Amino acid sequence: MYIYELTLLFDVAVPRLFTADIAAFYEGYYANKGVNIIKGTVAVGFTSNSDGEVWLLVISNPVMG
């Protein structure tokens, strides 16, 4: 059995895709399953090891700069 820590990144476009009620539902659903949620950010790059496994994700917060 594998145990992973999972983080979802939601960029600034997500509020345009869901109503506030639907967004709250999904946020609660995933949070109850132990998923970390980071809002208002985007992935801008990543680094992998020689096996192609990602070990570093670079994020940017366009709201904060």
C-alpha positions as CSV (number, residue, x, y, z in Angstrom):
1,M,0.0,0.0,0.0
2,Y,1.3,3.4,-0.9
3,I,0.7,6.5,1.3
4,Y,1.0,9.8,-0.4
5,E,0.6,13.4,0.6
6,L,-1.5,15.2,-2.0
7,T,-1.8,18.9,-2.6
8,L,-4.1,20.5,-5.1
9,L,-3.2,23.8,-6.6
10,F,-6.1,26.0,-7.7
11,D,-5.2,28.9,-9.9
12,V,-7.1,32.2,-10.1
13,A,-9.3,30.9,-12.9
14,V,-11.1,28.3,-10.8
15,P,-13.6,30.7,-9.2
16,R,-14.8,31.4,-12.8
17,L,-15.5,27.7,-13.3
18,F,-17.5,26.9,-10.2
19,T,-20.2,28.6,-8.2
20,A,-19.3,29.4,-4.6
21,D,-21.5,26.5,-3.4
22,I,-19.9,23.9,-5.7
23,A,-16.4,25.2,-4.9
24,A,-17.1,24.9,-1.1
25,F,-18.4,21.4,-1.6
26,Y,-15.2,20.2,-3.4
27,E,-12.9,22.0,-1.0
28,G,-14.6,20.3,1.9
29,Y,-14.8,16.9,0.2
30,Y,-11.0,16.9,-0.5
31,A,-10.0,18.4,2.8
32,N,-12.0,15.7,4.6
33,K,-9.9,13.1,2.7
34,G,-6.6,14.8,3.9
35,V,-5.9,16.7,0.7
36,N,-4.0,20.0,1.1
37,I,-5.5,22.8,-1.0
38,I,-3.5,25.9,-2.1
39,K,-5.7,28.5,-3.7
40,G,-4.7,31.3,-6.1
41,T,-1.4,29.8,-7.3
42,V,0.0,28.1,-10.4
43,A,2.8,25.6,-11.0
44,V,5.6,27.3,-13.0
45,G,8.1,24.5,-13.1
46,F,9.3,21.3,-11.6
47,T,12.5,19.3,-11.2
48,S,12.8,15.5,-11.5
49,N,15.4,13.0,-10.6
50,S,17.1,10.7,-13.1
51,D,14.2,8.3,-12.9
52,G,11.8,11.0,-14.0
53,E,10.1,11.3,-10.5
54,V,9.2,14.8,-9.6
55,W,10.8,15.9,-6.4
56,L,10.4,19.7,-6.5
57,L,7.5,21.8,-7.7
58,V,7.9,25.5,-8.2
59,I,4.8,27.5,-7.6
60,S,3.9,31.2,-8.1
61,N,1.2,33.2,-6.4
62,P,-0.1,35.6,-9.1
63,V,-2.4,37.3,-6.6
64,M,0.5,38.1,-4.3
65,G,3.1,38.7,-7.0
